[in-house]
Amino acid sequence: MNYRPTSPYSIPPVVKNLILINVVMLVATWALKPTGIDLTEKLALYYPGSPYFRPYQLVTHLFMHANFMHLFLNMFALYMFGKVLEMVWGPKRFLIYFLVTGLGAAALHLFVNYLELSHVAKTVAAFANTPSPELLNSFVKTNLGNNAAPWVHDFINSWSESPNNPAFIQQGTDLVQKIFEERINVPTVGASGAVFGILLAFGVLFPNTELMLLFPPVPIKAKYFVIGYGLVELFLGFSGAQPGVAHFAHLGGMLFGYLLLRYWNVNSKNFY
């Protein structure tokens, strides 16, 4: 395996086409939304229990992004690190790696979602058997946190004053079911899982290459950068401190990237 340097302005074919496809898909999403066509609803990855889920979304979600900044950060990392890997491995192996890490990221993300939503489903069933404002308040705090609308808390307070009111009981049951359905129907988009796999591969192949961070502006060896980033993602994933981000998908990309590198028996190259 040889490192083949090239012009800093050249982009190898797979990285170039992946960036192009992702840019086109975001522009198409913006352009089609006013016409009533929601590409996110069709191509993002949904939980298998959602009515919006389709098997092909396991692949298509890799080319969808939430907004320009989400796209820019992923594509910038793909350009910076992916082009080096493609020059080392060649287009075919790099594309295989991108897809395997992307699918692996989706697999771990869905598995974690399954564990979380299975627990939520049991809570919903328990609430249906013994509905109460106290259980509703606990359910809202667990699943919505600070994002609950003010009227939800007003309703809970009203129900607390009349806990046996049949109308309140029915409304509370409907609210719990609605929150559960909203959690099931949250879409996942982005190439982040594959990008984290690419970061992992770069750290394994070029562990001593120094990277210059933007914040703080200090150099750090690639191996330490990858380890640190992985630990941060692990903490955020378990703590829930940054909701709305698929941290376990990022970890899944790194995990499956590592397993694939081991399968290929890739040796590190100590570039300085």
Secondary structure, 3 states (H helix, E strand, C coil): CCCCCCCCCCCCHHHHHHHHHHHHHHHHHHHHHHHCCCHHHHHCECCCCCCCCCCCHHHHHHHCCCCHHHHHHHHHHHHHHHHHHHHHHCHHHHHHHHHHHHHHHHHHHHHHHHHHHHHHHHHHHHHHHCCCHHHHHHHHHHHCHHHCCHHHHHHHHHHHHCCCCHHHHHHHHHHHHHHHHHHHCCCECCCHHHHHHHHHHHHHHCCCCEEECCCCCCEEEHHHHHHHHHHHHHHHHHHCCCCCCCHHHHHHHHHHHHHHHHHHCCCCCCCC
